[in-house]
Amino acid sequence: MKKLFLSITLLGITLVLMAADIRFNTDPDEFLIYNRRNSKIYNYFLLKPNDSISCELINIDTLNVYSRAIINKGTSIKYNYKIKIGNEDIILNKSAELSEYSRGVNGESITSYNKYVTEIYEGKVNLSITNTSKYDLVYKVSSNKLTSSNKEIDYIRFTPNFYGDVKTLVLDEKEYTYYTTKSDKIQLTLEGPIVLKIISRMIFDTNYINNSGYKFSVLDNRESFAELTEQAYKSEKSWIKNEPDVIPSTGDVNIIKLPNGIHHISIEDKDKSKDLIFRFYINKASVEIGKQ
């Protein structure tokens, strides 16, 4: 029995020693990306121009480096960065277009990702990444041996503190409560850290054809937090209860992450020619933390 226990103990130690890991020498500057197509949040880290970060790769067989650029204007760019693995320097030149489905959780416009893959033959080796471009770049470093860094978040519905009318949207025989603005705004008070999910829709008159899209602003404690622009398309599956003369658009989803502290959030719609409705969710974990 003692020999069996010893064997199991040694096996456990061996498994620990063999575990694959990526250990950063300093805490990365986290940058979260929300993909509206699959409703997942991806955990990247941010490097500004000329910034670097280093880490140690432990028992990694294949290294995957995903990169994206944050862009303020235009739809396509070229950027470059440097990777150093051990003593080998690698310069990577990339081109990318504005992502159709992904954006930063605070509304940042980002490109689609580029992926660099290489095999690692050493049990332990140092890796450094340097942003040599003029753009802010975001990265995700992973390996086939590591678990996914995609975050699954459970949400619960949240009612704003200040709003106009309540609209009932019907979709697949289910009813959903939406809110209109009052004095061009909807207001919520939240305590961070918390993740706020905003679903927005535009209301069309049945004979309305042209669509230039819509936009709204998010303010946090009276300071501009995000400017969000959406394209609206008439929904084929949903309608507004008791309002047969209007058609809602398909829902657009945006997610913002708020740090510690009290946040007085204001959703503002300044375009009086567009009728917008909103629905809000917060991450369930923030409520559970608050109860502890």
Solvent accessible surface area in square Angstrom, and as a share of the most:
residue,aa,sasa,rsa
1,M,187,0.83
2,K,178,0.76
3,K,171,0.72
4,L,103,0.51
5,F,143,0.60
6,L,103,0.51
7,S,63,0.40
8,I,103,0.53
9,T,56,0.32
10,L,98,0.49
11,L,103,0.51
12,G,32,0.30
13,I,89,0.45
14,T,60,0.35
15,L,108,0.54
16,V,113,0.65
17,L,129,0.64
18,M,123,0.55
19,A,56,0.44
20,A,22,0.17
21,D,49,0.25
22,I,22,0.11
23,R,135,0.49
24,F,65,0.27
25,N,101,0.52
26,T,92,0.54
27,D,138,0.72
28,P,47,0.30
29,D,86,0.45
30,E,74,0.33
31,F,21,0.09
32,L,13,0.07
33,I,0,0.00
34,Y,3,0.01
35,N,15,0.08
36,R,66,0.24
37,R,168,0.61
38,N,68,0.35
39,S,72,0.47
40,K,66,0.28
41,I,4,0.02
42,Y,37,0.14
43,N,47,0.24
44,Y,8,0.03
45,F,11,0.05
46,L,29,0.15
47,L,8,0.04
48,K,102,0.43
49,P,48,0.30
50,N,126,0.64
51,D,64,0.33
52,S,68,0.44
53,I,16,0.08
54,S,40,0.26
55,C,3,0.02
56,E,50,0.22
57,L,0,0.00
58,I,10,0.05
59,N,41,0.21
60,I,4,0.02
61,D,60,0.31
62,T,23,0.13
63,L,0,0.00
64,N,11,0.05
65,V,0,0.00
66,Y,35,0.13
67,S,0,0.00
68,R,15,0.05
69,A,0,0.00
70,I,28,0.14
71,I,6,0.03
72,N,152,0.78
73,K,178,0.75
74,G,54,0.52
75,T,95,0.55
76,S,69,0.45
77,I,18,0.09
78,K,162,0.69
79,Y,4,0.01
80,N,47,0.24
81,Y,1,0.00
82,K,65,0.28
83,I,0,0.00
84,K,80,0.34
85,I,24,0.12
86,G,28,0.27
87,N,150,0.77
88,E,105,0.47
89,D,83,0.43
90,I,34,0.17
91,I,103,0.52
92,L,19,0.09
93,N,116,0.59
94,K,42,0.18
95,S,69,0.45
96,A,10,0.08
97,E,119,0.53
98,L,76,0.38
99,S,19,0.12
100,E,131,0.59
101,Y,82,0.31
102,S,8,0.05
103,R,40,0.15
104,G,2,0.01
105,V,8,0.05
106,N,47,0.24
107,G,18,0.17
108,E,51,0.23
109,S,51,0.33
110,I,0,0.00
111,T,0,0.00
112,S,50,0.32
113,Y,115,0.44
114,N,31,0.16
115,K,92,0.39
116,Y,36,0.14
117,V,76,0.44
118,T,33,0.19
119,E,102,0.46
120,I,18,0.09
121,Y,187,0.71
122,E,104,0.46
123,G,42,0.41
124,K,129,0.55
125,V,11,0.07
126,N,98,0.50
127,L,1,0.01
128,S,30,0.20
129,I,2,0.01
130,T,27,0.16
131,N,0,0.00
132,T,63,0.37
133,S,13,0.08
134,K,163,0.69
135,Y,50,0.19
136,D,39,0.20
137,L,0,0.00
138,V,0,0.00
139,Y,0,0.00
140,K,29,0.12
141,V,20,0.11
142,S,25,0.16
143,S,6,0.04
144,N,104,0.54
145,K,114,0.48
146,L,52,0.26
147,T,129,0.75
148,S,83,0.54
149,S,48,0.31
150,N,46,0.24
151,K,79,0.33
152,E,140,0.63
153,I,48,0.24
154,D,103,0.53
155,Y,53,0.20
156,I,62,0.31
157,R,111,0.40
158,F,45,0.19
159,T,68,0.39
160,P,6,0.04
161,N,101,0.52
162,F,66,0.27
163,Y,66,0.25
164,G,26,0.25
165,D,93,0.48
166,V,82,0.47
167,K,46,0.19
168,T,39,0.22
169,L,1,0.01
170,V,12,0.07
171,L,46,0.23
172,D,100,0.52
173,E,165,0.74
174,K,127,0.54
175,E,101,0.45
176,Y,63,0.24
177,T,39,0.22
178,Y,5,0.02
179,Y,6,0.02
180,T,23,0.14
181,T,35,0.20
182,K,105,0.45
183,S,90,0.58
184,D,40,0.21
185,K,55,0.24
186,I,0,0.00
187,Q,68,0.30
188,L,2,0.01
189,T,57,0.33
190,L,8,0.04
191,E,120,0.54
192,G,10,0.10
193,P,73,0.46
194,I,10,0.05
195,V,14,0.08
196,L,0,0.00
197,K,35,0.15
198,I,0,0.00
199,I,24,0.12
200,S,0,0.00
201,R,20,0.07
202,M,5,0.02
203,I,25,0.13
204,F,6,0.02
205,D,83,0.43
206,T,71,0.41
207,N,127,0.65
208,Y,73,0.28
209,I,153,0.78
210,N,121,0.62
211,N,48,0.25
212,S,92,0.59
213,G,2,0.02
214,Y,9,0.03
215,K,130,0.55
216,F,3,0.01
217,S,19,0.12
218,V,0,0.00
219,L,35,0.17
220,D,21,0.11
221,N,68,0.35
222,R,227,0.83
223,E,127,0.57
224,S,86,0.55
225,F,55,0.23
226,A,8,0.07
227,E,113,0.51
228,L,2,0.01
229,T,82,0.48
230,E,7,0.03
231,Q,95,0.42
232,A,2,0.02
233,Y,139,0.53
234,K,74,0.31
235,S,16,0.10
236,E,172,0.77
237,K,142,0.60
238,S,8,0.05
239,W,132,0.46
240,I,4,0.02
241,K,88,0.37
242,N,135,0.69
243,E,57,0.25
244,P,117,0.74
245,D,107,0.55
246,V,28,0.16
247,I,49,0.25
248,P,0,0.00
249,S,0,0.00
250,T,61,0.35
251,G,33,0.31
252,D,20,0.10
253,V,28,0.16
254,N,4,0.02
255,I,5,0.03
256,I,1,0.00
257,K,73,0.31
258,L,0,0.00
259,P,83,0.52
260,N,120,0.62
261,G,36,0.35
262,I,89,0.45
263,H,9,0.04
264,H,105,0.47
265,I,1,0.00
266,S,12,0.08
267,I,0,0.00
268,E,22,0.10
269,D,11,0.05
270,K,137,0.58
271,D,55,0.28
272,K,163,0.69
273,S,93,0.60
274,K,24,0.10
275,D,93,0.48
276,L,8,0.04
277,I,2,0.01
278,F,0,0.00
279,R,21,0.08
280,F,0,0.00
281,Y,37,0.14
282,I,11,0.05
283,N,20,0.10
284,K,91,0.39
285,A,52,0.40
286,S,17,0.11
287,V,47,0.27
288,E,88,0.39
289,I,105,0.53
290,G,64,0.61
291,K,164,0.69
292,Q,180,0.80
